[in-house]
Amino acid sequence: AETPLDQVMFETDSPYLSPEPVRGMKPNEPRNLVHTARFAADQRGTTLDEMAAASTANAMRFFGLDQRVLGQ
């Protein structure tokens, strides 16, 4: 909850630790990342959309990706 929003990113490389509410699902899949992002948004008192937008912008900046490639 205390991490600055401009430093938040989420990763999907956790094949053996699925998030709630799909704990026990093996292997974990990238589509389950939404549960982690939703939990983080709840901890910050913000929306999933705001958390997703921030983490996407942070990843784009971190990896030096051009947002125009994604049509943003």
C-alpha positions as CSV (number, residue, x, y, z in Angstrom):
1,A,0.0,0.0,0.0
2,E,2.9,2.3,0.6
3,T,4.8,1.7,-2.7
4,P,4.5,4.8,-4.9
5,L,2.1,4.2,-7.7
6,D,4.8,5.2,-10.3
7,Q,6.9,2.2,-9.1
8,V,4.3,-0.6,-9.2
9,M,4.6,-3.5,-11.7
10,F,3.2,-7.0,-11.7
11,E,4.8,-10.1,-13.1
12,T,3.4,-13.4,-14.1
13,D,6.3,-15.8,-13.6
14,S,4.9,-17.7,-10.7
15,P,3.9,-21.2,-12.0
16,Y,3.4,-22.8,-8.6
17,L,1.8,-20.0,-6.5
18,S,-1.6,-19.1,-7.9
19,P,-3.3,-16.1,-6.2
20,E,-6.6,-16.2,-4.3
21,P,-9.3,-17.0,-5.4
22,V,-7.6,-19.6,-7.6
23,R,-5.1,-20.9,-5.1
24,G,-4.2,-24.4,-5.9
25,M,-4.6,-24.0,-9.7
26,K,-1.5,-25.5,-11.3
27,P,0.2,-24.2,-13.2
28,N,-0.6,-20.6,-12.5
29,E,-1.5,-18.7,-15.7
30,P,-0.9,-15.0,-16.7
31,R,-4.7,-14.5,-16.8
32,N,-4.7,-14.8,-13.0
33,L,-2.6,-11.7,-12.6
34,V,-5.8,-9.7,-12.4
35,H,-6.4,-11.1,-9.0
36,T,-3.1,-9.9,-7.7
37,A,-3.6,-6.4,-9.2
38,R,-7.1,-6.2,-7.8
39,F,-5.7,-7.1,-4.3
40,A,-3.1,-4.4,-4.6
41,A,-5.7,-1.9,-5.7
42,D,-7.9,-2.8,-2.7
43,Q,-4.9,-2.3,-0.4
44,R,-4.2,1.2,-1.9
45,G,-7.9,2.1,-1.8
46,T,-7.9,2.6,-5.6
47,T,-9.6,0.9,-8.6
48,L,-8.3,-2.0,-10.6
49,D,-8.4,0.2,-13.7
50,E,-6.1,2.8,-12.1
51,M,-3.7,0.1,-10.9
52,A,-3.6,-1.5,-14.3
53,A,-3.0,1.8,-16.0
54,A,-0.2,2.7,-13.6
55,S,1.5,-0.7,-13.8
56,T,1.3,-0.7,-17.6
57,A,2.8,2.8,-17.9
58,N,5.5,1.8,-15.4
59,A,6.4,-1.4,-17.4
60,M,6.4,0.6,-20.7
61,R,8.8,3.1,-19.2
62,F,11.0,0.5,-17.4
63,F,11.4,-1.6,-20.6
64,G,11.7,1.5,-22.9
65,L,8.7,0.5,-25.0
66,D,7.0,3.0,-27.2
67,Q,3.3,3.4,-26.2
68,R,2.4,4.1,-29.8
69,V,3.0,0.4,-30.5
70,L,0.1,-0.5,-28.3
71,G,-2.1,2.3,-29.8
72,Q,-2.1,4.3,-26.6
